[in-house]
C-alpha cells in the first residue's frame, strides 16, 4: 500500500513547483486524495482524509547534478536562495 501513496505523491508533486505547492496546499491535498482514492477503491478501501503537515527542503548535499531534473531544481533553488 505504501507504494500507492508514494506514487500518488510523486505524480501530483511532479506537476507543480515547490512554491506552488506551498501556496496551493488545499489543491495539492485534493489531487493526492483523488489519485489515491481511485487505487484504494479497487482494493475495497476508502481514504477518509489527506493532510499536508510540513514541507522540507532537501540539502544541497543530496542533489546529483548529473540528473537533468535535479540540476534544474538545484539551479532554480540557487537563484532564489544562493546562500543555502
C-alpha positions in Angstrom: 0.0 0.0 0.0 2.8 2.4 0.7 3.8 2.3 -3.0 0.4 3.6 -3.9 0.8 6.6 -1.6 4.3 7.3 -2.8 3.3 7.1 -6.4 0.3 9.5 -5.8 2.5 12.0 -4.0 5.2 11.9 -6.7 2.8 12.2 -9.6 1.0 15.2 -8.2 4.2 16.8 -7.0 5.8 16.5 -10.4 3.1 18.8 -11.8 3.9 21.8 -9.6 6.8 23.8 -8.2 7.6 23.9 -4.5 6.3 27.5 -4.3 3.0 26.5 -5.9 2.8 23.5 -3.5 3.2 25.9 -0.6 0.7 28.4 -1.8 -1.9 25.9 -3.0 -1.8 23.3 -0.3 -5.5 22.6 -0.5 -5.4 21.9 -4.2 -2.4 19.6 -3.7 -4.2 17.7 -0.9 -7.3 17.3 -3.0 -5.4 16.0 -6.0 -3.5 13.5 -3.9 -6.8 12.4 -2.3 -8.3 11.8 -5.8 -5.4 9.8 -7.1 -5.0 7.6 -4.1 -8.8 7.1 -3.6 -9.1 5.6 -7.1 -6.5 3.0 -6.4 -7.7 2.2 -2.9 -11.3 1.7 -4.1 -10.0 -1.1 -6.4 -8.9 -2.9 -3.2 -12.2 -2.2 -1.3 -10.6 0.6 0.8 -11.6 4.2 1.3 -9.4 7.1 2.1 -11.0 9.5 4.6 -8.6 12.4 4.7 -5.3 13.6 3.5 -3.2 16.3 5.2 0.0 18.1 4.4 1.8 18.5 7.7 5.1 20.0 6.5 7.4 20.9 3.6 11.1 20.3 3.9 13.8 21.4 1.5 16.4 18.8 0.6 20.0 19.7 1.4 22.3 20.5 -1.5 24.4 17.5 -0.5 21.7 15.2 -1.8 21.4 16.7 -5.3 23.0 14.9 -8.2 24.0 17.4 -10.8 24.2 14.7 -13.5 20.4 14.2 -13.4 18.6 16.7 -15.6 15.6 17.4 -13.3 17.7 17.6 -10.2 20.0 20.0 -12.0 17.1 22.2 -13.0 15.7 22.2 -9.4 19.1 22.9 -7.9 19.7 25.8 -10.3 16.3 27.3 -9.5 16.9 26.9 -5.8 20.3 28.5 -6.1 18.9 31.5 -8.0 16.3 32.1 -5.2 18.4 31.1 -2.2 22.2 31.5 -3.1 23.3 31.0 0.5 21.7 27.6 1.1 
